[in-house]
Amino acid sequence: MSEPAPLANLIGGEWVDLPDAVTLDVPDPRSGRSIGRVPLSPPSEVDRAVQAARQAFGKWRDVPVPERARLILRWARLLERDAEALAELVVRENGKSLDEARASVARGIEATEFAAHAPTTLQGSFLEQVGRGVDTTVVRQPVGVVVGITPFNFPVMIPLWMAPLALVCGNAFILKPSERVPLSADRLARLAVEAGVPAGAFNLVHGGRETVEALLAHPGIDAVSFVGSAPTAETVYRTAAAHGKRVQALAGAKNHLIVLADADLERTVPAVIQSAFGQAGERCLAASVVVAVEPVGDELVRRLAEALERFAVAPVIREEHRRRVLDWIDRGVAEGARIVARGPIPADAGGFFVEPTVLDGVRPEMAVAQEEIFGPVLSIVRVRSLDEAIDVANRSRYGNAASIFTASGRAAREFRRRIEAGMLGINISVPAPAAYFPFAGWKRSFYGDLHASGRDAIEFYTHPKVVVSRWF
């Protein structure tokens, strides 16, 4: 078989090949076989994309809001039309199951539909007679050229958190997808063109670290939306902010699930398994630590082990990440944890599979309980009370999500008030908010002031302008 041709960039409405660029292989995580080649765009290509976006911005911002909203709605309908093909593409390049891929595409479409409500969400405010004959009006206007730097784990959903909202607010947009999953981004860009997004208003630039660094430093970029690992998020935030840009950077996680003795284990165990091991644990809302409030620990671990025997795990994204996750399991055992359950991987697995693993006897101070692993590994920490469980969770330097499983309203209320995380689940193991609510990480799970999705995203992609007027 011939080697796949490298993907092209979309700049100023034209598909641009980069015959001289360095390219990377894009393997199928389930088989390891190559399914594409992605170019690493140099700074010169970044500059071309920024110049095209700046040129398009002046005209795009003047398009009436209802027209922008109808265009985004057309894009949403095209996404619906091709939803199954998009899900299959996500499976090919990311490795997650088809059901998980379908769900992620559906959430991306939901975010696009939310963006189409712009005639309502972009409304400003007015107060008459703030002084004698003086009125005050607040309007929201686009920030300019926005770049979205997206991760490998949700190659359709997260770009659709960013691009439709940025565009409907009147900004020009540049998408820099993860070089590990470029095929989905290519399909999204082609659907945007089919929907009628004007040339230069939406641009696609493939690349790696050098491409990102060029985008962060470019004076023509006004705002940066980022999702990725904690160290990279901090670097993106500091670098872009130092260059005067507005930044939202969604970072790492170490999510805790507290299980009380009164929890309904028939429902709790499947929820924990799916949260911890679904998508091979490669999502920022995945359960990483279960805090079992005794005497529930033994029974919970027994049921988790039984359920894990029947669980079909997906591969992780690359071979180097597979080795990293295995190293974390070994490190946990070296620290004193015990492997109490391991699930199967496909008998004919040729890709990047890790046996889903449950570690018991984990102490809160262990590295395996503190650091983000981003793989199918679940640590069990045993405590004696809800107070101790909340304290264990709150010691984490991350604060993305946390959940509690209980039949007690009092315990759930105490958890809701005291836990230090931005997205909480009560008898829900993956507390992912709908598109019209903020994706609200705390602590080192988020860098910036305005969160992704919902009203926060509308405010991030716009500047408020306050007009104080008096007429004689």
N, C-alpha and C positions, 0 to 999 in steps of 0.2 A: 504494500500500500504506500502511496506517496504521502509525504509529510504535509499536514494541513498548512494552508497559506496563512501568514500572519494577519491578524485583524487590522482594520483601519481606524483612524481617528475620524470624528465628525467635527469639522471646524468651519464655521461660517456657512453652514448648509451644505458643504461638500465633504465627500468621503475621501480622506487623504491617506494614501499608503506611505509607509516609511521603509523603503527598501534598504536603507543603510543603517537602520536602528538595530541594536542588540535585541534579541527576542528570547522569551522564556517559554518552555514547554508548559502546557496545561494538561495534566493527567486526570483521567477519571479515577477518583479515590477508591472506587470499588474494584477496579481491575488493574490500575496503574498504567493503562494504555493511554497514549497521547490522543487528545481530542481537539487540540488547537495550539496556536502560537500567539503570544501577545507581545507587541513591541514595547520597549522601554523608551518613552518619548523624552528627548533631550529638552533643555530649557528653551531652545529656539521654537519648538512646537508649542510649549506652554505659552510663550509670548504671542504666537500667532492666534492661539485660542482666546487669550485675554483681549487682544486687539479686536477680534471679531465680536466678542461678547460686548465690549464697550461700545462698539459701533451700533450693535443691535439694540442696546439698552435704551438709547435715546428715543427710538421709535416705539419700542415695545411698551415702555412705561406710559406712553400716551394712548395706547389702545384702551378703550373704555373697559371698566372692570367687568361688566356683564359679558362682553365679548371674550375677555380672557377666561372667564369662568366657563363659558360654553366650549371653548377650545379644550380646556382641561377635562371637561365632561366627555368630549369626544375621545380624548385619550383614554379615559376610564372605560368607555364602551369597547374600545379596541383591545384593551387589556383583558376585559371580560371575554371577548371573542377568542382570544389566544391564551386564555388562562391555563388550559391543559398543556399546551405546547410549552408555555413558560415553566410550568411545574416540572415537566419532563426534562427541560434544560437545566433547571436547578439540581435535579437528581444527578444528571450526568456530571456536572462540574463541581458540585458540592458534596454529593454522596448521601444526603439525607434521604429518608424514605419518601415515597410518593405522597402519602397522606400528609406528612409534615411539610413537604414542598407546596402542596395545594393550599394548605392553611396559611403559609407565609405569603403566597401570591394573593390570596383573598384579603389578607390584612393590608397588603400594599394597595390593592384596589380600593379598599375602605378609606385609606389615607388620601388617595387621589379624589375620591368622591367628596371627602371633607373639604379638600381644597376648592372644589367647585362651588362651595357655599360662600365664596368671597364677597358677593354683594351684601351679605349680612355681616360676616366676620371682620371685614375691613371698614365697617362704619366707624366714624369718629364720634365726637361728642360736642355738645354746645351748651353753654350756660349764659342766659341773658341777664343783663343788669348786674354784673359783678361790681360795678361802680356806677356812678350817675352817667347814664348814656353809654356805658362801656359793656361790650359783650366779649366772650371768649369762646373760641372754637379750637378743637383739637382734631387734626387730620393725620392719617398715617400714609407715608410715602415710602417707596422702595429704597433699599440701601445702596443698590448699584449692581455690581457683579459679585455673584456668590459662587463659591466652589464647594462641592460635596465630595468628601473623601470617605468611601464606604468600605466595609469589611467583607470577608469571605463568607461569613456564616448565614447571611440573609441577602443574597445577591440581587433579588428583586424587591423585597419589602423595604429595605432601608433606603435605597435610591428613591423609592416612591414616597418615603417619609419627607424627603428633602425637595426634590425637583418640582413636583406639582405646586407645592406651597410657595416655594421661592418664585416660581414663574407667575403664579396667579397674583402675587403681591406686586408684580411689575418689574422684578429683577431679571437680569440675564444670568444663566446658570452654566457652570462647567462641572461635569461629572468626571471624577477620577476614581474608577472602581478598583477594588483589590485586583492585583495582577494574577491572583489565584483563581478568580471566577469572572473572567472578562466577557464570556459569551452571553450571559444574561444582560449585561449592560449594553452590549451591541444590539440585542433584540429590543430593549427598552428604547434606545435611541431611534431605531428604525420606526417604531410605533409612534414616537413623538413627532417624527417627520411626517408620517402618514396622517396624524391628527391635525397637522397644519401649523405646528410651532414654527415661527418665522426663522429664517436663516440667521444663525448667530445667537439667537435667544437661548438655545440649548446646544451645548457642545460636549463632546466626549473625547477625553484624552487618556489614553492608556499609559501605564508606566509604573515605576517603582519608587524607591526612596528619592532619587535625584529629581524625579518629576514632582513629587510632593514638596520637596524643599524649594523648588522653583516657584510653585504656586504660593507657598506660605510667604515668600519674600517679595513677590511681584507687587509693585505699587498699584497696579490696576485691579487688584482683588480687594473687595470691601468687606467681605464676611466669609467665614469658614465654618462649615458643619462637618464634624468628624465623628466616626464611631470606630473603636478599635481597642487595643490593649491599653492597660493603665500607663506603662512607661511611655508609649508612643503618644497617648492622649495628652500627657503632661508636656511632652516636647512640642507637640502641635500647638497647644494652648500658649505656651511661653513664647514660641517663635512667632506665631501669627500676631499675638497681642503686642509683641515688641515692634512689629511692623505696622502697628496702628489699626489692626483689623478687629472687627467684632468676631467672637469665637464661641462656639458651643462644642465641647469635646466630651463625648460619652466614652467612659473608660471601663475598667475591669470590675469584677464582682467576686464576692465570696458569700453566696446566699445561704442563709440559715433557715431550716424548717424545724420548728418546735413542735414536738408531739407529746401531748399530755396523756395521762392514763385513761381519761374518759373519751379519747378519740375513737371514732368509728374506724377500726382498722380494716374492715372490708373495703371501705372507700379510700382510706388514707394510704394504704400500701400501694395500690396501682397508681395513685397520684404521685407518690414519691418516686416510684420507679420511672414513670414517664418523664418527670421533671429532671431527675438526675442523669438518666441514660438516653432519653430521647435526643435525637440529633447528635449522638455520641457525646453529650454534655457540652457541645460547642455553641452555647448561647448564653447571653449575659444574664438571663433569668433562671438558669439551671440551678437546681438544688445541689449544693456542694457539701453542706454539713447538716446532718440531722441531729438535733439536740433532743435526746430522749429523756423525759422526766420520769424517773423511776416511780413505780415498778414496771413500766411499759417496755423497757429495753429488750429483755430476752425474747418476749413474744414478738415484738416488732422486728428484730433481727431475723428470727426464724421465718417469719412470713416474707420478709424481703428476699431472703435466700431462696425460698420456694418460688416466688414470682419471677426472680431473675433467671431461673432455669428455662423459662418459656419466653424470654425477651429477645427479640431480634435487633441487635445493635447495628447502627450505621458505622461506616468508617470515619476516622478523623481525616483531616484535609490533606496531609502530606506525610511522607515517611519520617521526616525529621521531627514532626510533631508526635507521631506515634512513639518514637524513641523517647521523646521528652516525657510523655505521659507515663510510660513504663518506668522511667527513672524516678518519677514522683512516687509511684507505688512502692518501689524498692526503698526509697527514702523513708516513707511512712513506716514500713516494716522495721527498718533500722532504728527508727525513733521509738519503737515499742508497740506500734499498732499491729493488729492481727487481721489477716485476710480471712473473712468468715464466709464470703460468697464470691463466686466468679461465674458470670454468664457465658454462654457460648458465642463463638463467631462462626460464620459460614464455613462448612467443611472444605469448600473449594475456594476459600478467600484468597484472592491474588492482590488485593489492594492494601489499604492502610488501616487495618482493623486492630482494636485493642479489646481484650476481654473486659466487659463491664465488671467493676470490682467494688466490693463493700469492705471497708476497713473498720473494725470495731476496736474499742480500747483507745481511741484517739483522745488525747488531752488538748485542751484549748490552746496551749502554748506551742504545740508542735507546728512545724512549718507546713505540714500537709493540711492543717486546719486553718492556716493563716493565708497561704499564698494561693493565687488563682492558678488552677491546673488546666482548666478548659478542656476537659476530657471526661470519659465515663468512669469517674472515681467518686465514690460517696463515703464520707467519713462519719462515723457514729460517735458522738460525745454524750456521755451519760451524766445527768445531774439529778439533784434531789428535789428541786422546787422550780416554780415558774420564775421567781426572782433570779435564781442562779442561771436559768436558761436565757433570760433576757440579758443578763450581764455578760454571758459568753458571747452572744450575738453582737452586743454593743462594743465589745473589745476590738472587733474587726475594724481595720482602717478603711474598709469598703462599706458602702451603704446603698447598694442598688435595690435589693429586694429582700423580703423576709416573709415567712408564712407561719401560721399556727394552725394546728389541728386539735380541736377540742369541741365538746358539747356545752361548754360553760360560757355564757355571755359575759360574765364578770371577768374571766380569764382573757377572753378575746378583747374586751375593752381595755384591760390593763396593758395587754400587748400593743394594741393600737396607739395608746397614749405614750408609751415609754420606749418603743423600739426605735432605733436610729437608722432608718432606711426610708427610701422615698416611695417605694411601691410595695404594698402589703397585701398578703392573701390571708383570708380567714376560711379555712377548709378548702383552699385553692392553692395548688403548689406552684403554678406559673402565673403570677399576678400581672399579666400583660395588660396595660390599659388600652381601651379603644382609642382610635385615632383622634378623637375630639377631647381627650384628656392628655395631660403632659406625661412624658416618659421621664420620671423625675428622680434620678439617682442622687444620692447624698455622698458626702465625704469624698474619697478619692475615686468614686465611681462617676464623677462628673466634674468637669472644669468649665466654668462660665457662670452666667447669671440667668439666662433664659433657656429652658429645657426644650427638648425635641417634641414635636407633635402638639396638637391642641392649640389653645390660645397663646401659650408661650412661643410656639413656632411662628405664629402670625406676628407677634411682637418682635421676635428675633429678625425676621426678614423685612421689617419696616422700621422707619424712624418716625417718632411722633413729632408733629409740628404744631406749636401752640400759637394761635393768632389772637391778639388782643386788639379790638377795634372800637373806634368812636367816629361817628359821622356828624358833621356840623351842618 
